[in-house]
Amino acid sequence: MNEFQKSLQVKQSKSIKSNSNTKFYKIYEKNREGKKIYKGRTIKEANSEHYLGGVSCFIINEEGKVLLEKRANTNITAGAYDLCSGHIDNNETPTQAMVREYVEELHKGTQEEQDRARNEAIQGLIKLDELDLNFKDKEKERNFFIQFYVLKTKIDKISAQKEEVDSIEWIAMEDVFEMIRKGKTKFPYDKRYEKMFNKIKEIFMQKKQENVQEK
């Protein structure tokens, strides 16, 4: 186990006596008190509104295009366009979860390639906003706290995991923003996105200028 894996290792709850690979959602109430539940379950309590923890990343290449995933048929949002996204597992921080999802969904090559991708994400992820959002899918409505990120990478580094991702597309940044505004992705539109869109454009231009200066 290398240092990246050690730093991101998820500790399983000692109170659960099933196999050690059991996964959890981290669940929050409005007052942000942490609770843990099995993946796939929700908890309903009187006069209490619960939220699941999630992460999502705008991955941008050197041409200023954003990576969108088309979800595989095995996913509850099959066929939907999505950013690189996922749930926060037990005892993970949002950034640890985002690094894990980035490697799992988009880097299914050799161990060396996965380690390189993990290092890239650890060093390159930039936090955007955390938003409380309501998602509607075929099963139910789900409330999330989604921590958003942006990450600049290169096109040739991506290798999608077919179990979750049917295909990937690099789409012009402004077109992706417009797709989100019109409800053409998994994410329900929220006017708070506009501030985030502007921040993403600023980050991309800053990175572009840094690259020019390095050359």
TORKE-667277 format. One record per residue: residue number from 1; residue in one letter; chain; z, x, y of N, C-alpha, C in turn. Coordinates in steps of 0.02 Angstrom, whole numbers. Layout:
% residues N
 seq type mol    npz    npx    npy   capz   capx   capy    cpz    cpx    cpy
 NUM    a   A      Z      X      Y      Z      X      Y      Z      X      Y
...
***
This chain:
% residues 215
 seq type mol    npz    npx    npy   capz   capx   capy    cpz    cpx    cpy
   1    m   A      0     43    -60      0      0      0      0     44     62
   2    n   A    -49     35    107    -52     76    167     -7     48    222
   3    e   A     -6     83    279     40     64    333     21     -4    363
   4    f   A    -45    -19    367    -65    -84    393    -37   -140    350
   5    q   A    -44   -132    284    -21   -184    238     55   -191    241
   6    k   A     90   -136    247    163   -138    252    185   -176    315
   7    s   A    151   -161    371    171   -191    434    156   -266    437
   8    l   A    108   -289    395     88   -359    397    111   -398    335
   9    q   A    151   -366    292    171   -399    230    214   -460    245
  10    v   A    198   -515    212    234   -577    223    293   -580    174
  11    k   A    353   -590    200    412   -597    157    418   -670    134
  12    q   A    422   -680     70    428   -747     43    500   -771     47
  13    s   A    509   -836     56    575   -864     62    615   -858     -3
  14    k   A    676   -831      2    718   -823    -57    744   -889    -84
  15    s   A    740   -941    -43    765  -1006    -64    716  -1042   -110
  16    i   A    655  -1018   -115    604  -1048   -158    601  -1009   -224
  17    k   A    613  -1043   -279    618  -1008   -343    553  -1010   -383
  18    s   A    500  -1037   -354    435  -1037   -388    405   -968   -381
  19    n   A    343   -959   -402    314   -892   -402    312   -862   -332
  20    s   A    314   -796   -330    323   -760   -267    263   -766   -220
  21    n   A    207   -794   -244    148   -801   -202    144   -869   -166
  22    t   A    198   -909   -173    199   -975   -140    186   -966    -65
  23    k   A    142  -1008    -38    125  -1005     33    157  -1064     70
  24    f   A    169  -1053    134    202  -1103    175    164  -1113    240
  25    y   A    173  -1171    270    159  -1180    341    223  -1164    379
  26    k   A    216  -1138    437    273  -1135    482    268  -1197    527
  27    i   A    320  -1235    532    318  -1299    567    367  -1298    625
  28    y   A    348  -1328    680    389  -1328    740    400  -1399    765
  29    e   A    458  -1410    796    468  -1471    833    456  -1455    907
  30    k   A    459  -1506    948    447  -1495   1020    494  -1442   1049
  31    n   A    555  -1438   1023    603  -1390   1049    592  -1320   1020
  32    r   A    538  -1313    979    516  -1249    951    564  -1221    899
  33    e   A    607  -1261    870    649  -1236    816    606  -1229    753
  34    g   A    612  -1172    721    570  -1159    663    592  -1197    601
  35    k   A    544  -1224    564    556  -1254    498    501  -1230    452
  36    k   A    513  -1231    387    462  -1209    340    450  -1263    288
  37    i   A    386  -1275    272    369  -1323    221    313  -1295    178
  38    y   A    305  -1322    118    250  -1299     75    183  -1315    107
  39    k   A    134  -1272     93     66  -1285    117     41  -1350     88
  40    g   A      9  -1391    129    -17  -1454    105     29  -1513    113
  41    r   A     91  -1501    135    139  -1556    146    153  -1563    220
  42    t   A    177  -1621    239    203  -1630    307    271  -1663    302
  43    i   A    310  -1657    354    376  -1687    356    377  -1737    412
  44    k   A    398  -1798    399    404  -1849    450    478  -1867    459
  45    e   A    501  -1865    520    569  -1884    535    568  -1932    594
  46    a   A    617  -1976    596    620  -2026    650    626  -1992    717
  47    n   A    586  -2016    766    589  -1992    835    576  -1917    841
  48    s   A    536  -1890    795    522  -1818    797    448  -1807    786
  49    e   A    418  -1765    827    347  -1749    821    340  -1677    799
  50    h   A    308  -1665    742    304  -1599    713    235  -1567    725
  51    y   A    236  -1502    727    175  -1463    738    170  -1407    687
  52    l   A    110  -1396    662     96  -1340    618     71  -1281    660
  53    g   A     90  -1220    639     68  -1161    675     -1  -1139    652
  54    g   A    -46  -1124    700   -113  -1102    683   -137  -1047    730
  55    v   A   -191  -1014    711   -221   -961    752   -297   -969    751
  56    s   A   -330   -946    803   -402   -951    807   -429   -897    854
  57    c   A   -487   -869    837   -512   -811    875   -585   -819    896
  58    f   A   -600   -805    959   -668   -799    984   -690   -727    970
  59    i   A   -730   -717    918   -755   -651    900   -822   -641    935
  60    i   A   -828   -589    976   -886   -578   1019   -919   -512   1001
  61    n   A   -986   -513    994  -1021   -451    979  -1045   -417   1043
  62    e   A  -1079   -360   1034  -1100   -320   1091  -1152   -354   1135
  63    e   A  -1184   -407   1109  -1234   -445   1147  -1203   -504   1185
  64    g   A  -1138   -513   1178  -1104   -569   1211  -1110   -635   1174
  65    k   A  -1125   -631   1109  -1129   -691   1068  -1064   -701   1030
  66    v   A  -1047   -764   1017   -985   -782    983  -1000   -801    911
  67    l   A   -958   -778    865   -967   -794    795   -939   -863    779
  68    l   A   -980   -907    751   -957   -971    726   -967   -973    650
  69    e   A   -917   -999    616   -920  -1007    544   -938  -1080    527
  70    k   A   -981  -1089    478   -993  -1155    451   -952  -1160    388
  71    r   A   -904  -1207    387   -855  -1211    333   -887  -1232    267
  72    a   A   -864  -1201    213   -890  -1215    146   -867  -1284    122
  73    n   A   -898  -1309     69   -882  -1376     42   -811  -1381     15
  74    t   A   -781  -1324     -1   -712  -1325    -27   -661  -1336     28
  75    n   A   -682  -1332     90   -636  -1339    147   -630  -1412    167
  76    i   A   -570  -1432    193   -560  -1502    214   -604  -1521    273
  77    t   A   -629  -1470    309   -676  -1483    364   -745  -1457    345
  78    a   A   -767  -1473    284   -830  -1448    257   -888  -1463    303
  79    g   A   -930  -1411    316   -989  -1419    358   -977  -1414    432
  80    a   A   -914  -1412    453   -898  -1408    524   -905  -1337    550
  81    y   A   -925  -1330    613   -925  -1265    646   -854  -1249    669
  82    d   A   -834  -1187    658   -765  -1167    672   -765  -1094    696
  83    l   A   -715  -1077    736   -701  -1007    750   -666   -978    689
  84    c   A   -656   -914    687   -615   -884    634   -544   -909    645
  85    s   A   -519   -950    599   -456   -986    610   -416   -991    546
  86    g   A   -352  -1009    554   -310  -1020    495   -240  -1040    513
  87    h   A   -199  -1050    462   -129  -1069    471    -84  -1008    471
  88    i   A    -27  -1014    504     23   -962    502     66   -972    440
  89    d   A     69   -922    397    109   -928    337    182   -909    351
  90    n   A    223   -918    301    295   -908    307    312   -839    335
  91    n   A    350   -838    390    377   -777    421    325   -732    454
  92    e   A    263   -756    460    213   -717    497    219   -731    571
  93    t   A    203   -681    611    192   -693    682    120   -719    690
  94    p   A    103   -750    746     33   -772    755    -17   -714    749
  95    t   A      0   -656    777    -47   -600    774    -56   -575    702
  96    q   A     -2   -573    663     -8   -554    593    -53   -603    556
  97    a   A    -45   -667    570    -87   -718    538   -160   -710    558
  98    m   A   -173   -694    621   -242   -687    644   -276   -627    613
  99    v   A   -239   -572    607   -266   -512    573   -283   -529    501
 100    r   A   -238   -563    466   -249   -581    396   -310   -625    388
 101    e   A   -316   -677    431   -373   -723    426   -439   -687    440
 102    y   A   -438   -642    488   -499   -604    506   -523   -564    446
 103    v   A   -477   -530    412   -496   -490    355   -517   -535    296
 104    e   A   -478   -587    282   -492   -631    225   -559   -667    232
 105    e   A   -574   -693    291   -633   -734    300   -697   -695    312
 106    l   A   -691   -636    342   -752   -603    367   -762   -531    342
 107    h   A   -717   -508    298   -724   -438    275   -707   -434    200
 108    k   A   -755   -455    159   -745   -455     87   -778   -396     52
 109    g   A   -779   -340     86   -810   -280     57   -759   -239     18
 110    t   A   -765   -173     22   -720   -128    -13   -652   -127     20
 111    q   A   -603    -98    -14   -536    -92     15   -537    -52     79
 112    e   A   -579      0     79   -585     41    139   -612      1    198
 113    e   A   -662    -42    184   -690    -85    237   -639   -135    262
 114    q   A   -600   -163    216   -548   -210    236   -495   -177    279
 115    d   A   -475   -116    259   -425    -79    298   -452    -63    368
 116    r   A   -516    -46    372   -546    -31    437   -547    -94    481
 117    a   A   -564   -151    450   -564   -215    488   -494   -233    510
 118    r   A   -445   -221    467   -375   -237    485   -353   -194    545
 119    n   A   -371   -130    543   -354    -86    598   -388   -107    662
 120    e   A   -452   -127    656   -490   -150    714   -456   -210    746
 121    a   A   -434   -257    705   -401   -317    732   -334   -301    763
 122    i   A   -295   -258    730   -229   -240    756   -235   -209    825
 123    q   A   -286   -166    833   -295   -132    897   -332   -173    949
 124    g   A   -376   -218    925   -422   -250    972   -407   -322    992
 125    l   A   -364   -357    953   -351   -427    970   -317   -434   1038
 126    i   A   -342   -480   1078   -312   -495   1143   -290   -568   1143
 127    k   A   -228   -580   1159   -202   -648   1160   -229   -687   1219
 128    l   A   -247   -750   1205   -266   -796   1258   -208   -846   1266
 129    d   A   -223   -911   1265   -171   -962   1273   -149   -990   1206
 130    e   A    -89  -1017   1205    -65  -1057   1148    -64  -1130   1171
 131    l   A   -101  -1173   1135   -108  -1243   1155    -83  -1289   1100
 132    d   A    -51  -1343   1120    -33  -1396   1072    -92  -1444   1068
 133    l   A   -119  -1452   1007   -180  -1492    997   -172  -1539    939
 134    n   A   -208  -1595    942   -208  -1645    889   -276  -1646    855
 135    f   A   -277  -1635    789   -339  -1634    750   -342  -1696    707
 136    k   A   -401  -1725    701   -412  -1781    655   -462  -1759    602
 137    d   A   -443  -1763    539   -490  -1749    485   -492  -1808    438
 138    k   A   -523  -1799    379   -531  -1855    333   -465  -1881    306
 139    e   A   -414  -1839    305   -350  -1859    275   -302  -1890    325
 140    k   A   -293  -1858    383   -241  -1880    429   -249  -1845    496
 141    e   A   -205  -1863    542   -200  -1826    605   -150  -1769    596
 142    r   A   -166  -1712    624   -122  -1655    619   -109  -1626    688
 143    n   A    -46  -1612    703    -28  -1581    766    -16  -1507    756
 144    f   A    -47  -1467    800    -43  -1395    794    -21  -1362    859
 145    f   A     13  -1305    853     16  -1256    906    -34  -1202    886
 146    i   A    -90  -1196    923   -141  -1146    907   -137  -1089    956
 147    q   A   -125  -1029    930   -128   -968    971   -200   -942    968
 148    f   A   -233   -939   1026   -302   -916   1029   -305   -841   1046
 149    y   A   -357   -809   1021   -369   -738   1033   -443   -726   1049
 150    v   A   -457   -665   1073   -526   -642   1079   -529   -572   1048
 151    l   A   -585   -557   1014   -594   -491    984   -667   -471    989
 152    k   A   -680   -411   1014   -748   -386   1019   -763   -343    958
 153    t   A   -818   -356    924   -836   -319    864   -912   -309    862
 154    k   A   -937   -280    807  -1009   -268    799  -1036   -313    745
 155    i   A  -1099   -333    753  -1131   -380    706  -1130   -355    635
 156    d   A  -1144   -291    625  -1152   -265    557  -1086   -257    519
 157    k   A  -1030   -273    551   -966   -265    517   -944   -328    479
 158    i   A   -980   -382    487   -958   -447    460   -985   -459    390
 159    s   A   -941   -481    345   -959   -500    277   -917   -561    258
 160    a   A   -947   -620    261   -909   -683    254   -886   -697    183
 161    q   A   -827   -727    177   -801   -749    113   -830   -817     95
 162    k   A   -869   -820     41   -907   -880     24   -862   -938      3
 163    e   A   -801   -924    -21   -758   -978    -42   -738  -1024     16
 164    e   A   -733   -996     77   -713  -1035    135   -768  -1042    186
 165    v   A   -813   -993    189   -864   -992    242   -934   -997    210
 166    d   A   -969  -1051    223  -1036  -1061    195  -1086  -1014    228
 167    s   A  -1081  -1007    294  -1126   -962    331  -1095   -946    399
 168    i   A  -1122   -895    431  -1099   -878    498  -1159   -875    545
 169    e   A  -1148   -889    608  -1201   -884    659  -1173   -852    721
 170    w   A  -1213   -809    752  -1196   -781    817  -1232   -823    870
 171    i   A  -1193   -855    913  -1220   -901    962  -1199   -880   1032
 172    a   A  -1245   -887   1080  -1230   -867   1149  -1164   -897   1173
 173    m   A  -1126   -857   1208  -1059   -876   1229  -1057   -944   1265
 174    e   A  -1100   -953   1314  -1100  -1015   1352  -1119  -1075   1309
 175    d   A  -1163  -1063   1260  -1183  -1117   1214  -1124  -1138   1170
 176    v   A  -1083  -1089   1148  -1024  -1105   1109   -974  -1146   1150
 177    f   A   -964  -1125   1212   -919  -1163   1256   -943  -1236   1263
 178    e   A  -1009  -1244   1270  -1037  -1311   1278  -1031  -1351   1214
 179    m   A  -1038  -1319   1156  -1029  -1353   1092   -958  -1379   1086
 180    i   A   -910  -1339   1108   -839  -1361   1105   -829  -1419   1153
 181    r   A   -857  -1415   1213   -850  -1470   1262   -878  -1536   1234
 182    k   A   -933  -1532   1195   -966  -1592   1170   -941  -1614   1101
 183    g   A   -888  -1580   1077   -859  -1599   1013   -901  -1581    953
 184    k   A   -943  -1529    959   -986  -1509    904   -955  -1455    859
 185    t   A   -892  -1438    872   -855  -1393    829   -793  -1430    804
 186    k   A   -754  -1396    762   -694  -1427    734   -642  -1442    787
 187    f   A   -644  -1404    843   -592  -1410    893   -601  -1470    939
 188    p   A   -550  -1512    946   -555  -1567    995   -554  -1537   1065
 189    y   A   -598  -1563   1108   -602  -1534   1175   -538  -1549   1215
 190    d   A   -518  -1501   1253   -460  -1506   1297   -478  -1470   1362
 191    k   A   -465  -1501   1419   -484  -1470   1483   -450  -1403   1494
 192    r   A   -395  -1390   1458   -361  -1325   1465   -404  -1268   1438
 193    y   A   -455  -1284   1397   -501  -1233   1372   -538  -1197   1428
 194    e   A   -550  -1233   1484   -592  -1203   1536   -562  -1139   1564
 195    k   A   -497  -1138   1573   -463  -1077   1595   -473  -1021   1544
 196    m   A   -469  -1040   1480   -478   -992   1426   -549   -965   1424
 197    f   A   -599  -1009   1434   -669   -988   1435   -680   -935   1490
 198    n   A   -652   -947   1548   -660   -899   1603   -628   -832   1586
 199    k   A   -570   -835   1553   -536   -774   1534   -577   -735   1483
 200    i   A   -608   -769   1436   -650   -736   1386   -709   -700   1419
 201    k   A   -741   -733   1467   -797   -702   1503   -774   -639   1540
 202    e   A   -715   -643   1571   -688   -585   1607   -675   -527   1559
 203    i   A   -646   -543   1502   -630   -490   1453   -694   -457   1427
 204    f   A   -745   -498   1413   -808   -470   1388   -840   -424   1440
 205    m   A   -842   -445   1503   -872   -404   1555   -833   -339   1565
 206    q   A   -766   -344   1559   -725   -284   1567   -739   -235   1510
 207    k   A   -744   -260   1448   -759   -218   1391   -829   -187   1397
 208    k   A   -875   -226   1423   -944   -202   1432   -945   -144   1481
 209    q   A   -908   -150   1536   -905    -97   1586   -872    -34   1558
 210    e   A   -820    -44   1517   -786     13   1485   -834     51   1440
 211    n   A   -875     14   1402   -923     47   1358   -975     87   1396
 212    v   A   -997     60   1453  -1046     96   1494  -1016    161   1521
 213    q   A   -953    157   1543   -920    216   1570   -909    270   1517
 214    e   A   -896    248   1455   -885    296   1400   -949    333   1383
 215    k   A  -1008    299   1391  -1072    331   1377  -1090    382   1431
***
